[in-house]
Amino acid sequence: MVVAETPGVPTILIHADDRLLADIASPLRARYRVVTESESAAADLIVCDGRLSDVGGAPLWRALRAAPALRDAPLLLILDADANDVPVAEIDDAIYRPVQPGPLVTQIELNLKRVRERREAAARETALKTEAEAVLRRVEIVLRHLPFGLTMVNPEGQILYANPARERLLRFDGQPKIGQHLAERLPARHADGRELSPEEYPIRRALRGELVTDLEIEYDNGNGTKRWLRTSGIPVPRPDGTIQYAIGVTIDVTGEQAARQELVKLTESLEERVHSEIDERLKAEAALRQVQKMQAIGQLTGGVAHDFNNLLQVMLGNLDAVERQLAGEAPLDRARLLRQAGAALRGAERATQMTRQLLAFSRRQALNPTPIDVNKLVLGMTELLRRTLGERVRVETTIDPSLDLAFADPNQLESALLNFAVNARDAMPEGGRLTIETTHCIFDADSKPWDEYVPRAYVMIAVTDTGVGIPPEVMPRIFEPFFTTKEVGRGTGLGLAQAYGFAKQSGGHIKLHSEVGIGTTVKLYLPAHEGAEPKDRRDTPPPALRGLQGETILVVEDDPDVRAFSAETLRELGYRVIEANSGPEALRLLDKEPRIRVLFTDVGLPEGMSGRQLADDARKRRPDLNVLFTTGYARDSIVHEGRLDPGIELIAKPFTANALAARIRSLIEKE
């Protein structure tokens, strides 16, 4: 009997004697479709009695197993309970007599389950295979239409795959095909012209485990057309790290290389044009700067000429009047002479002040910086400022008691503060409040509050008024020399310029903030003193001004009028004076006159020897010789970074007889 499969119901082929068949057929038919052998050519399961034989005497189950239609059906063999030679390798399952319907159904169900699982696995395998074949077909389509060449080789260098693009790109005589080994030589060179050796091929390097990307080569297959190729070699390892195969990628970058070369040419051409335009712009900017410089010089010289002409008019007019009186026959009017001489002196003093302001602005004045107690200086000036500014301006001070000493020229600092105060008074015609504040400043390490800033401690003096303020359009010109918003006769326009030059020359800075209708604040930053606190010299008595008998001074000056004034002044003070107009002459006189106590020399001298060189040579002969320099312009030989060199004594031109007497006497008294 056969149990044959129908939709949803398994079928079975059963071979058993009638008695056994009668015992099991009825319960099987309740669950399965049971048919005879002649009713079905195929079955889901074969149940066979192991005692049955075919016509040839061989076991029947072997004949059933060999039938093509039943080859895949599981075989459940019914055996005697004492059977010893069970053919385990040839059957799927066995059940022993006596056969009961219940256990038989259980065995059948178990085997049918195995059948279902095996068929489901086979179906899945078939589906996966079908899907894999579809994927491979799609991959093949993609590989065949890739715009770049693709090659796959095994560790022996045998080509496993090569797409059409690779064949087109690398076509040359003797080119290996799929199944053949890689060529021993490619007609290729490096970008620098060196021949590409076989060991340098990216795909051969990939077979050695090296990843090679974007190697550009020049390829010439001999047909007259050269190409630039970008090649890569990618190793594909096994889990144990050995190379399973390598993939080579080849891209035609001939167009890209040509575009790159064209870009290089364009860049070079562009650089030339840019350089040319920059040169032209620099020339134009230089010409503009020259024009602006000449305009600034014109403004400066115009202002200087205007103010100096006024001062010269005062001096020349009064001196001319004095000369006419002295030359005339009329009795001398002593009061008138003194008045005219005094006016001429005041004009000269104003000219002196203007010259020093110009030097301060140009940062060429000779500063004599010393440690300054700024709080003491400000408090000491308060009463002077109150008298100068008048009753309508209230002067207030805000003093930092822990303020460091500043390091600057105290005379220039007083002058700057006085300028700030006078400007503030003029900005408060109806009166107001002037506040002077002191504090110390230490800026952040990464900050740069002004262009020439040097990281260090600073002392800040702020002068604030409640005046009319400065219009924004005027602010950019506020530190220009001779620029002023005051009415004619109220100012020279040099006050802030002088303060700016003083601040910069001292290693500091000046800032100005103003709001129209609210007021103006000027902040002056000066370096803090980094040395020991100086001794208080208030009790030091002033030196006597007249010279003692026999004290000799050597005056060296190339201008005869200035030399005559200096020599005559010193003679009037009781000194013995020797004169020289050059450095070499002064050295000869120094050798002849051992009693010379002081060398008083101009810095700028003729005949190739400066005053500094003269002093150095003189001190080699006389180490104890006192030297006093004079100059109308701070020379680099005695001034560096705006400050007098250590040990240098200087009196600036123009000087008065009293000032010269005091400096000479001070030098001698130091001995």
NORNORRA-V118488 format. One record per backbone hydrogen bond with DSSP energy under -0.5 kcal/mol. CO is the residue of the C=O (numbers start at 1). NH is the residue of the N-H. If there is no record, write none. Layout:
# NORNORRA-V118488
[[CO/NH] [CO/NH]]
This chain:
# NORNORRA-V118488
[[1/14] [1/36] [2/4] [2/13] [2/35] [3/44] [3/45] [6/9] [9/6] [10/33] [11/4] [11/44] [11/45] [12/35] [13/2] [13/47] [14/16] [15/49] [17/21] [18/22] [19/23] [20/24] [21/25] [22/26] [24/28] [25/29] [26/30] [28/31] [28/32] [32/34] [33/12] [35/2] [35/14] [36/39] [36/40] [37/40] [44/74] [45/3] [45/13] [46/48] [46/76] [47/15] [48/78] [49/52] [52/60] [54/57] [58/54] [59/62] [59/63] [60/64] [61/65] [62/66] [63/67] [64/67] [67/70] [67/71] [68/71] [69/43] [70/73] [74/46] [74/76] [75/77] [75/92] [75/93] [76/48] [77/79] [77/95] [78/50] [79/97] [80/83] [84/86] [86/88] [87/90] [87/91] [93/77] [95/79] [98/100] [100/104] [101/105] [102/106] [103/107] [104/108] [105/109] [106/110] [107/111] [108/112] [109/113] [110/114] [111/115] [112/116] [113/117] [114/118] [115/119] [116/120] [117/121] [118/122] [119/123] [120/124] [121/125] [122/126] [123/127] [124/128] [125/129] [126/130] [127/131] [128/132] [129/133] [130/134] [131/135] [132/136] [133/137] [134/138] [135/139] [136/140] [137/141] [138/142] [139/143] [140/144] [141/145] [142/145] [142/146] [143/146] [149/250] [150/163] [151/248] [152/160] [152/161] [153/246] [154/157] [157/182] [158/154] [158/160] [159/179] [161/152] [163/166] [163/167] [164/168] [165/169] [166/170] [168/171] [172/175] [177/180] [180/159] [186/188] [187/220] [188/196] [189/218] [190/193] [194/190] [195/197] [197/200] [198/201] [201/205] [202/206] [203/207] [204/208] [205/208] [205/210] [206/209] [210/212] [212/233] [214/216] [215/231] [216/191] [217/219] [217/229] [218/189] [219/227] [224/226] [225/221] [227/219] [227/229] [228/253] [229/217] [229/231] [230/251] [231/215] [232/249] [233/212] [233/235] [234/247] [235/237] [236/244] [236/245] [238/241] [242/238] [244/155] [245/236] [246/153] [247/234] [248/151] [249/232] [250/149] [251/230] [251/253] [253/257] [254/258] [255/259] [256/260] [257/261] [258/262] [259/263] [260/264] [261/265] [262/266] [263/267] [264/268] [265/269] [266/270] [267/271] [268/272] [269/273] [270/274] [271/275] [272/276] [273/277] [274/278] [275/279] [276/280] [277/281] [278/282] [279/283] [280/284] [281/285] [282/286] [283/287] [284/288] [285/289] [286/290] [287/291] [288/292] [289/293] [290/294] [291/295] [292/296] [293/297] [294/298] [295/299] [296/300] [297/301] [298/302] [299/303] [300/304] [301/305] [302/306] [303/307] [304/308] [305/309] [306/310] [307/311] [308/312] [309/313] [310/314] [311/315] [312/316] [313/317] [314/318] [315/319] [316/320] [317/321] [318/322] [319/323] [320/324] [321/325] [322/326] [323/327] [324/328] [332/334] [333/337] [334/338] [335/339] [336/340] [337/341] [338/342] [339/343] [340/344] [341/345] [342/346] [343/347] [344/348] [345/349] [346/350] [347/351] [348/352] [349/353] [350/354] [351/355] [352/356] [353/357] [354/358] [355/359] [356/360] [357/361] [358/362] [359/364] [359/365] [360/363] [364/634] [365/367] [367/644] [370/408] [372/374] [372/406] [373/377] [374/378] [375/379] [376/380] [377/381] [378/382] [379/382] [379/383] [381/385] [382/386] [383/387] [384/388] [385/389] [386/390] [390/393] [392/394] [392/432] [393/395] [394/396] [394/434] [396/436] [398/438] [399/401] [400/403] [405/529] [406/372] [406/408] [408/370] [408/410] [409/413] [410/414] [411/415] [412/416] [413/417] [414/418] [415/419] [416/420] [417/421] [418/422] [419/423] [420/424] [421/425] [422/426] [423/427] [425/428] [427/468] [428/431] [432/394] [433/466] [434/396] [435/437] [435/464] [436/398] [437/462] [439/460] [441/458] [444/447] [450/453] [457/528] [458/441] [459/526] [460/439] [460/462] [461/524] [462/437] [462/464] [463/522] [464/435] [465/520] [468/517] [471/474] [471/475] [472/476] [474/477] [475/478] [477/480] [480/483] [482/484] [487/490] [493/482] [493/483] [494/498] [495/499] [496/500] [497/501] [498/502] [499/503] [500/504] [501/505] [502/506] [503/508] [504/507] [509/525] [511/523] [513/521] [515/518] [515/519] [519/515] [520/465] [521/513] [521/523] [522/463] [522/524] [523/511] [523/525] [524/461] [524/526] [525/509] [526/459] [527/407] [537/540] [548/551] [551/576] [552/597] [552/598] [553/555] [553/578] [554/556] [554/600] [555/557] [555/580] [556/602] [558/560] [559/563] [560/564] [561/565] [562/566] [563/567] [564/568] [565/569] [566/570] [567/571] [568/572] [569/573] [570/575] [571/574] [573/547] [575/577] [576/553] [578/555] [580/557] [582/586] [583/587] [584/588] [585/589] [586/590] [587/591] [588/592] [589/593] [592/594] [593/596] [595/552] [597/626] [598/554] [598/600] [599/601] [599/628] [600/556] [601/630] [603/605] [603/611] [606/583] [606/609] [610/614] [611/615] [612/616] [613/617] [614/618] [615/619] [616/620] [617/621] [618/622] [622/625] [626/599] [628/601] [629/651] [630/603] [631/653] [633/635] [635/638] [635/639] [638/645] [640/643] [642/367] [643/640] [645/648] [649/629] [651/631] [656/660] [657/661] [658/662] [659/663] [660/664] [661/665] [662/666] [663/667] [664/668] [665/669] [666/670] [667/670] [668/671]]
